């Protein structure tokens, strides 16, 4: 591959100058300043305290060192023990400007290609041999428009080699003449600024020109100010069989102030030297580390690699999180309708405590613990909690061992920086409704004492009355015998009459029907009827039915944004049904009254509202057809 003679001459000149100056340098025993081999492109604090620095080559002629094992980082003067070095390909932004004036169709002496064909071939070589195949590079090409007064994009942000090849091969100048080169370069600078992103990728403008008319076309001072403000270097490829001194003088007024360079391109392959020069700029190095700071301020990170040290400042704003306990003050009622139930059997046994964590500084950090304090005493801690995308989290407070009476609840949250904050206290009152004791079996009634027994007892206690007692007993016996005889006679008469009636009835074709047994009322079944939509009622089956929007937690799923993932619960206790709110955000209402912490008993024709969804609770005989097997009970 050919090397540009100017660069070779520069290298020999530098070497000769160094040899001439070496004795003087040694005499003064001066140590030359080490050449800086890298620069810090940016500091990423978005995931604080996890941070990253991005390093890029300090110059076009010197890539990043291959060995970064001896790289060290100091933050605020303290050595960071754990750093992570990761290569990061970032690609480059190339904006090509083609000065397609009347010389662009010239066929130079000794060449079988026009200057335009050489430009096209050079760009094809870049696309096929140098362009990133994974789409990291972005290529734009600006040419004169059909009016010759402004530039237009032949290509804009092409990311694949095939797009560049197709666009370049399809180009044919609309007109041949003086080009609006100032407008085209302004357009290129604007494109570079608009496409600049936070990753600090390398940007360059490449101008294909004959160079001879630049001093008549351009305001070099104004252009240099624009390029220095935009921080984009300009490179120039001088077309033609030779580069005259005036052409070189013209292009260097663009390239030198911007930090770029020029080359002579008699053949398409000559531009490969610049393409190779850009290759190291496609790579950056990410240095990841964990910041040791925990307060707002400006801090300095010192990066040292070999003899090169670079310092960079960053500012971080750190604010502790805010935690809100989404619980309304009020009564928590625990009760049971099972006779002789113990305090541990009362329902509910747990209470959902919903909370939301927000970050005033906008940087959500990992939480290390969420704790519940009841009356100032630590009750439970949830380690390594993971809130949802909106910062929501739920703690389940065990009520089994909580005494009746007033209590104050406070939640504390600790983040990865060790910052701990507390929620505003919420006062609740725990009410224990113990069930009635079971009714004891009635005591057996005393056995009545017969006359004979009474008489026998009296006689036994009074031996003197034995004779009288015997006489009375005989008299009682006679009277009983007579009574029985008379009763038997009357029963015989009644039986005869009854038989006679049966015979007469049979003769007339009639019959006596046995009395029908009493009919019991059908059992009552609970339903929820929709008030706002024409949908089938929902039969409530089971001892506990959860209602919500999340199919994983709710038995009865209602797809409505006003319904929480777990919104409410209906529990059955014997023949009674109870409505509970499970810490919903949209609220649970019974007959237009919002439920607090305790449940409410449901009665027939009660109105139940969950968020914006209105339902009617019904207790009625089981006359509604049950859903067929496989048919969902609710949507």
C-alpha positions in Angstrom: 0.0 0.0 0.0 1.3 3.4 -0.9 2.2 5.9 1.8 1.7 9.6 1.4 5.1 11.3 0.8 4.2 14.2 3.0 3.7 12.0 6.1 6.9 10.1 5.4 8.8 13.4 5.0 7.3 14.6 8.3 8.4 11.5 10.1 12.0 11.9 8.8 12.0 15.5 9.7 10.8 14.8 13.3 13.5 12.1 13.6 16.3 14.5 12.4 15.1 17.2 14.7 15.1 14.8 17.6 18.7 13.8 16.9 19.8 17.4 16.7 18.0 18.4 19.9 19.0 15.3 21.9 22.4 16.6 23.2 20.9 19.8 24.3 18.1 18.0 26.1 20.5 15.8 27.9 22.7 18.7 28.9 19.7 20.4 30.5 18.7 17.0 32.1 15.1 17.8 31.2 12.4 15.1 31.1 10.0 15.5 28.2 6.3 15.6 28.8 4.9 12.1 28.2 2.5 12.0 25.2 -1.1 11.5 26.3 -2.3 8.2 24.9 -6.0 8.4 25.8 -8.8 10.9 26.6 -11.9 10.5 28.7 -14.9 10.9 26.4 -17.6 11.0 29.0 -18.7 10.0 32.5 -21.9 8.0 32.8 -23.7 8.5 36.2 -27.2 7.3 35.1 -27.0 4.2 37.2 -25.3 5.7 40.2 -23.6 4.4 42.3 -22.6 2.1 39.4 -20.7 4.4 37.1 -18.6 4.2 33.9 -15.9 6.2 32.2 -15.3 5.9 28.5 -11.8 6.2 27.1 -10.9 7.0 23.5 -7.5 7.5 21.7 -6.0 10.9 22.4 -4.9 11.4 18.8 -5.5 10.0 15.3 -1.9 8.7 15.1 -2.0 6.7 18.4 -4.6 4.0 19.3 -5.4 3.0 22.8 -2.9 0.7 24.4 -3.7 -3.0 24.1 -2.6 -3.7 27.7 -4.8 -1.9 30.3 -4.1 -4.2 33.3 -2.1 -1.5 35.0 -4.8 1.2 34.7 -5.9 2.6 38.1 -8.7 4.9 39.2 -8.9 7.3 42.2 -12.1 8.9 43.2 -11.7 12.0 45.4 -8.2 10.8 46.1 -9.2 7.3 47.2 -8.0 4.2 45.1 -11.0 2.3 43.8 -10.3 -1.4 44.4 -12.7 -3.0 41.8 -12.7 -1.7 38.3 -14.1 -3.4 35.2 -12.5 -2.9 31.8 -14.6 -3.6 28.7 -13.9 -2.9 25.0 -16.7 -0.9 23.4 -17.0 -0.6 19.6 -18.8 2.6 18.8 -18.1 3.2 15.1 -17.8 6.5 13.4 -19.9 9.2 11.7 -18.5 10.1 8.3 -19.9 13.0 6.3 -18.6 13.1 2.7 -18.7 16.3 0.6 -18.1 15.9 -3.2 -17.0 19.2 -4.8 -18.5 18.2 -8.2 -17.5 21.2 -10.2 -16.6 21.3 -13.9 -13.3 19.4 -13.3 -15.1 16.3 -11.8 -15.5 14.7 -15.3 -11.9 15.3 -16.2 -9.9 12.4 -17.4 -6.4 13.0 -16.0 -3.3 12.2 -18.1 -2.3 8.6 -17.9 -5.6 7.5 -16.2 -8.5 5.6 -17.7 -10.9 6.9 -15.0 -12.5 10.3 -14.5 -12.1 12.1 -11.2 -15.8 11.3 -10.3 -15.1 7.6 -11.0 -12.1 7.7 -8.7 -14.2 9.3 -5.9 -16.9 6.6 -6.4 -14.3 3.8 -6.3 -12.6 5.3 -3.2 -16.0 5.3 -1.4 -16.7 1.7 -2.5 -13.3 0.7 -1.1 -14.3 2.3 2.2 -17.7 0.5 2.3 -16.3 -2.9 1.4 -12.9 -2.9 3.2 -13.2 -0.4 6.1 -16.9 0.1 7.0 -18.2 -1.8 10.1 -20.4 -4.7 8.9 -22.5 -4.7 12.2 -24.0 -1.2 11.5 -21.8 0.8 13.9 -20.8 3.3 11.2 -23.1 6.0 9.8 -22.2 7.5 6.4 -23.7 10.6 4.8 -22.8 11.9 1.3 -23.6 15.6 0.3 -23.5 16.7 -3.4 -24.7 19.8 -5.2 -28.4 19.9 -5.9 -29.9 20.3 -9.4 -30.1 24.1 -9.0 -26.4 24.5 -8.1 -27.3 26.7 -5.2 -27.4 24.3 -2.3 -26.4 20.8 -1.3 -28.5 17.7 -1.0 -28.0 14.4 0.7 -27.1 11.6 -1.8 -27.0 9.4 1.3 -27.9 10.2 4.9 -26.9 8.0 7.9 -26.4 4.8 5.8 -25.3 2.0 8.1 -24.7 -0.9 5.7 -22.0 -1.2 3.1 -24.6 -2.2 0.5 -26.5 1.1 1.0 -23.3 3.1 0.5 -22.4 1.1 -2.6 -25.8 1.4 -4.2 -26.1 5.2 -3.5 -22.6 6.0 -4.7 -22.9 4.0 -7.9 -26.2 5.6 -8.8 -24.8 9.2 -8.6 -24.5 11.3 -11.7 -24.2 15.1 -11.4 -27.2 17.1 -12.5 -25.1 20.0 -13.6 -21.4 20.6 -14.0 -20.1 24.0 -12.9 -19.2 26.0 -9.8 -20.6 24.3 -6.7 -22.2 25.8 -3.6 -19.3 24.5 -1.5 -19.9 26.9 1.5 -23.5 25.8 1.8 -22.5 22.1 1.4 -19.9 22.4 4.2 -22.3 24.2 6.5 -24.8 21.3 5.8 -22.1 18.8 6.8 -21.3 20.6 10.0 -25.0 20.8 10.9 -25.3 17.0 10.2 -22.4 16.2 12.5 -23.8 18.3 15.4 -27.3 16.7 15.0 -25.9 13.2 14.9 -23.6 13.6 17.8 -24.7 11.4 20.7 -23.6 10.7 24.2 -21.2 7.8 23.4 -18.6 10.3 22.0 -18.2 8.4 18.7 -15.6 9.8 16.3 -16.9 12.2 13.6 -15.1 13.4 10.5 -15.9 15.4 7.3 -14.1 14.2 4.1 -14.0 16.7 1.3 -13.2 15.5 -2.3 -12.0 18.5 -4.3 -9.6 19.8 -6.8 -8.7 22.6 -4.3 -8.0 25.2 -6.8 -11.1 27.4 -6.3 -11.6 27.2 -2.5 -10.1 30.6 -1.8 -12.8 32.1 -4.1 -15.6 30.0 -2.7 -15.1 30.0 1.0 -14.9 32.3 4.0 -12.2 30.3 5.8 -12.4 32.3 9.1 -16.1 31.8 9.5 -15.9 28.1 8.6 -13.0 27.5 11.0 -15.1 29.1 13.8 -18.0 26.8 13.0 -15.8 23.7 12.8 -14.0 24.4 16.1 -17.3 25.0 17.8 -18.7 21.8 16.4 -15.4 20.0 17.3 -15.4 18.1 14.0 -12.2 17.6 12.0 -12.1 18.1 8.2 -10.0 15.9 5.9 -9.4 16.7 2.3 -8.5 14.6 -0.7 -7.0 16.7 -3.6 -8.1 15.3 -6.9 -5.9 15.4 -10.0 -2.7 14.1 -11.3 -0.7 16.4 -9.0 -1.4 18.7 -6.1 -0.2 22.3 -6.8 1.0 24.5 -4.0 -2.0 26.8 -4.2 -4.4 23.8 -3.9 -2.5 22.6 -0.9 -2.6 26.0 0.7 -6.3 26.2 0.1 -7.2 22.9 1.7 -4.9 23.3 4.7 -6.8 26.4 5.6 -9.7 24.0 6.3 -7.9 21.0 7.6 -5.3 22.4 10.0 -7.6 24.6 12.2 -10.1 21.8 12.6 -7.6 19.1 13.6 -7.8 17.2 10.3 -5.3 16.6 7.5 -5.1 16.3 3.7 -3.8 13.9 1.1 -3.2 13.9 -2.7 -5.5 11.3 -4.4 -4.3 10.7 -8.0 -5.8 7.2 -7.7 -8.7 5.9 -5.6 -6.5 3.7 -3.4 -4.6 6.7 -2.0 -7.5 7.6 0.3 -7.0 4.3 2.1 -4.4 6.0 4.2 -7.1 8.2 5.8 -9.5 5.3 6.2 -6.8 3.4 8.1 -6.1 6.5 10.2 -9.7 6.4 11.5 -9.7 2.7 12.4 -8.5 3.1 16.0 -11.1 5.8 16.7 -13.9 3.1 16.3 -13.0 1.6 19.6 -13.5 2.9 23.1 -12.9 1.3 26.5 -15.5 1.3 29.2 -14.1 1.5 32.7 -16.9 0.5 35.2 -16.7 1.2 38.9 -18.8 1.6 42.0 -18.7 5.1 43.4 -17.9 5.5 47.1 -19.8 8.8 47.5 -23.1 9.0 49.3 -23.9 12.8 49.2 -24.5 15.5 46.7 -21.4 17.2 45.3 -18.7 17.5 42.6 -16.0 14.8 42.6 -12.9 14.1 40.6 -11.8 10.8 39.1 -8.1 10.4 38.2 -7.3 7.8 35.5 -3.7 6.6 35.4 -2.3 4.4 32.7 1.5 4.1 32.6 2.9 7.6 32.5 -0.3 9.2 31.4 -2.8 10.6 34.0 -6.1 12.2 33.1 -8.5 13.8 35.5 -12.2 14.3 35.0 -14.9 15.9 37.2 -18.5 14.8 37.6 -21.4 16.2 39.6 -23.9 13.9 41.3 -27.1 14.8 43.1 -28.2 12.3 45.7 -31.5 12.5 47.5 -33.0 9.8 49.8 -36.1 8.0 48.6 -39.6 8.8 49.8 -41.8 6.1 51.1 -45.6 6.4 51.4 -47.8 3.9 53.3 -51.0 3.6 51.4 -53.2 2.7 54.3 -56.1 4.7 55.7 -56.4 5.2 59.4 -59.3 3.4 61.0 -60.4 0.1 62.6 -59.1 -3.3 61.8 -61.9 -5.8 62.8 -61.0 -9.4 63.4 -63.9 -11.7 64.0 -65.4 -15.2 63.6 -68.8 -16.7 63.6 -67.7 -20.2 64.6 -68.7 -20.8 68.3 -65.8 -21.2 70.7 -63.2 -20.0 68.1 -59.9 -18.8 69.7 -58.3 -15.4 69.1 -55.9 -17.0 66.7 -58.8 -18.2 64.5 -60.2 -14.7 64.0 -60.2 -13.4 60.4 -58.3 -11.8 58.8 -55.0 -13.2 60.1 -52.9 -10.9 57.9 -53.3 -7.3 56.7 -51.8 -6.1 53.3 -49.7 -2.9 53.8 -49.2 -1.4 50.3 -46.4 1.1 49.9 -44.8 3.2 47.1 -41.2 4.3 46.9 -40.3 7.3 44.8 -36.9 8.9 44.0 -36.8 12.8 44.0 -33.5 12.8 42.1 -34.9 10.5 39.4 -32.2 7.8 39.9 -33.9 4.7 41.3 -31.4 2.7 43.4 -31.6 -0.8 44.7 -33.3 -1.3 48.1 -31.7 -3.4 50.7 -34.5 -3.6 53.3 -38.1 -2.6 54.0 -39.1 -2.8 57.7 -42.4 -2.4 59.6 -42.4 -0.8 63.1 -45.5 -1.1 65.2 -45.6 1.3 68.2 -41.9 1.9 67.7 -41.0 -1.8 67.8 -39.5 -3.6 64.9 -42.1 -6.3 63.8 -40.8 -7.6 60.4 -38.1 -6.9 57.8 -38.2 -7.8 54.1 -34.6 -8.1 52.9 -33.7 -7.3 49.2 -37.1 -6.1 48.3 -37.9 -5.5 44.6 -40.5 -2.9 43.9 -42.5 -3.0 40.6 -41.9 -0.5 37.8 -44.0 2.2 39.6 -42.2 1.7 42.9 -45.0 -0.3 44.5 -44.5 -3.1 47.1 -46.8 -4.9 49.6 -45.9 -6.1 53.1 -48.2 -8.6 54.8 -48.6 -7.8 58.5 -49.3 -10.9 60.7 -52.2 -10.0 63.1 -52.3 -13.2 65.1 -50.2 -12.0 68.0 -51.3 -8.3 67.9 -53.2 -7.2 70.9 -56.5 -5.3 70.6 -56.4 -1.5 70.8 -54.7 1.5 69.1 -51.4 1.0 67.2 -49.1 3.3 65.2 -47.6 1.9 62.0 -44.4 3.2 60.4 -42.5 1.7 57.4 -38.7 2.3 56.9 -36.8 1.9 53.6 -33.0 1.5 53.2 -31.3 1.9 49.9 -27.9 0.6 48.6 -26.2 3.7 49.8 -27.3 3.1 53.4 -29.8 6.0 53.3 -32.8 5.1 55.5 -36.2 7.0 55.5 -39.5 6.5 57.2 -43.1 6.9 56.2 -45.6 9.1 57.9 -47.1 7.2 60.8 -50.6 5.7 60.3 -52.8 5.1 63.3 -55.1 2.0 63.3 -57.2 0.3 66.0 -57.4 -3.5 66.2 -60.9 -4.7 67.2 -61.3 -8.4 68.3 -64.9 -9.6 68.0 -64.9 -12.9 69.8 -67.8 -15.3 68.8 -70.5 -16.3 71.4 -69.8 -19.5 73.4 -71.8 -22.6 72.4 -75.2 -23.0 74.2 -74.9 -25.9 76.7 -77.4 -28.8 76.6 -80.4 -28.3 78.8 -80.5 -30.2 82.1 -82.8 -33.2 82.1 -86.2 -32.6 83.6 -87.0 -34.3 86.9 -88.9 -37.5 86.6 -92.5 -37.2 87.8 -93.4 -39.2 90.8 -96.4 -41.6 90.5 -99.0 -41.8 93.1 -98.0 -45.3 94.0 -94.5 -44.2 94.6 -95.6 -41.3 96.7 -97.8 -43.4 98.8 -95.2 -46.0 99.2 -92.7 -43.4 100.3 -95.2 -41.9 102.8 -96.1 -45.3 104.2 -92.5 -46.3 104.5 -91.8 -43.2 106.4 -95.0 -43.7 108.6 -95.4 -47.4 109.7 -98.5 -46.5 111.6 -100.4 -45.8 108.4 -99.7 -49.2 106.8 -103.3 -50.3 107.1 -104.7 -47.1 105.7 -102.2 -47.2 102.9 -103.1 -50.8 102.0 -106.8 -49.9 101.8 -106.2 -46.9 99.7 -104.0 -49.0 97.3 -106.8 -51.5 96.9 -109.3 -48.8 96.2 -107.0 -47.2 93.6 -106.4 -50.5 91.9 -110.1 -51.1 91.6 -110.7 -47.7 90.1 -107.9 -48.2 87.6 -109.4 -51.5 86.5 -112.8 -50.0 85.9 -111.3 -47.1 83.9 -109.3 -49.4 81.6 -112.4 -51.5 80.9 -114.4 -48.5 80.0 -111.6 -47.1 77.8 -111.3 -50.4 75.9 -115.0 -50.3 75.2 -114.9 -46.8 73.7 -111.8 -47.6 71.6 -113.7 -50.6 70.2 -116.6 -48.4 69.2 -114.3 -45.8 67.6 -112.4 -48.4 65.7 -115.6 -49.9 64.4 -116.9 -46.6 63.3 -113.6 -45.8 61.5 -113.6 -49.2 59.7 -117.2 -48.5 58.6 -116.2 -45.1 57.2 -113.3 -46.7 55.3 -115.6 -49.3 53.8 -118.2 -46.7 52.7 -115.5 -44.5 51.2 -114.0 -47.4 49.2 -117.4 -48.2 47.8 -117.9 -44.7 46.6 -114.4 -44.8 44.8 -112.8 -42.4 47.2 -109.7 -42.9 49.3 -107.9 -41.2 52.2 -104.6 -39.6 51.3 -101.8 -39.5 53.8 -100.8 -35.9 54.8 -97.9 -34.5 52.7 -94.6 -33.9 54.5 -93.6 -30.2 55.0 -91.6 -28.6 52.1 -88.3 -27.0 53.1 -87.1 -23.8 51.5 -84.3 -24.2 48.9 -80.8 -23.2 50.0 -79.7 -19.7 49.2 -76.8 -19.1 46.7 -74.7 -16.0 46.4 -74.2 -14.2 43.1 -72.7 -11.0 41.8 -74.7 -9.3 39.1 -73.2 -6.7 36.7 -74.9 -3.3 36.8 -73.2 -1.7 33.9 -72.9 -4.5 31.4 -75.2 -7.2 30.1 -73.2 -10.1 31.4 -74.2 -13.3 33.1 -74.2 -13.3 36.9 -71.2 -14.7 38.7 -71.9 -17.4 41.2 -69.7 -17.3 44.3 -68.4 -20.7 45.1 -65.8 -21.6 47.8 -65.0 -20.3 51.2 -62.7 -17.4 50.0 -63.0 -15.7 46.5 -60.3 -13.2 45.6 -61.1 -10.4 43.1 -58.6 -8.5 41.0 -57.0 -7.7 37.6 -54.1 -10.2 37.9 -55.0 -13.7 36.8 -52.2 -15.1 38.9 -53.5 -13.8 42.2 -57.3 -13.4 41.7 -59.9 -16.1 41.5 -62.4 -13.7 39.9 -60.6 -11.7 37.2 -62.0 -8.3 36.1 -60.1 -6.7 33.3 -60.5 -3.0 34.1 -57.7 -0.4 34.8 -59.5 0.8 37.9 -59.1 -2.7 39.5 -55.9 -3.4 41.4 -54.0 -6.7 40.8 -55.5 -8.0 44.1 -58.4 -5.7 44.8 -60.9 -7.3 47.2 -62.0 -10.6 48.7 -65.4 -12.2 49.6 -65.3 -14.8 52.4 -68.0 -17.2 53.4 -68.5 -18.1 57.0 -71.4 -20.5 57.4 -74.4 -18.8 55.7 -72.8 -15.3 56.0 -70.7 -13.6 53.3 -68.1 -10.9 54.2 -66.5 -8.3 51.9 -62.8 -7.3 52.4 -60.7 -4.7 50.8 -57.1 -5.9 50.0 -55.4 -2.6 50.0 -56.8 -1.5 46.6 -56.0 1.9 45.1 -59.4 2.4 43.5 -61.3 1.6 46.7 -63.9 -1.0 47.6 -67.4 0.3 48.4 -70.5 -1.3 50.0 -73.7 0.7 49.5 -71.6 3.7 48.5 -69.5 3.6 51.8 -65.8 2.9 51.3 -64.5 0.0 53.3 -61.8 0.6 55.8 -59.5 -1.9 57.3 -62.2 -4.3 58.5 -64.7 -6.4 56.5 -68.4 -5.8 56.2 -71.2 -8.4 56.0 -73.0 -8.7 52.7 -76.8 -8.8 52.4 -79.2 -9.4 49.5 -79.5 -6.5 47.1 -76.3 -4.8 48.5 -74.4 -2.6 46.0 -70.7 -3.4 45.6 -68.3 -1.1 43.7 -64.7 -2.0 42.9 -62.9 0.9 41.4 -65.3 1.9 38.6 -67.0 -1.5 38.3 -70.5 -1.7 39.9 -72.0 -5.0 41.0 -75.1 -6.2 42.9 -74.8 -8.9 45.6 -77.7 -11.4 45.5 -78.7 -14.1 47.9 -81.5 -16.1 46.3 -82.6 -19.7 45.6 -80.4 -21.5 43.1 -82.5 -20.9 40.0 -79.8 -19.4 37.7 -78.2 -21.9 35.4 -74.6 -22.5 36.4 -72.0 -21.8 33.7 -71.2 -24.8 31.5 -68.1 -26.7 32.2 -65.1 -24.8 30.8 -67.0 -21.5 30.6 -65.2 -18.7 32.6 -67.2 -17.2 35.4 -65.8 -13.7 34.9 -63.7 -11.7 32.5 
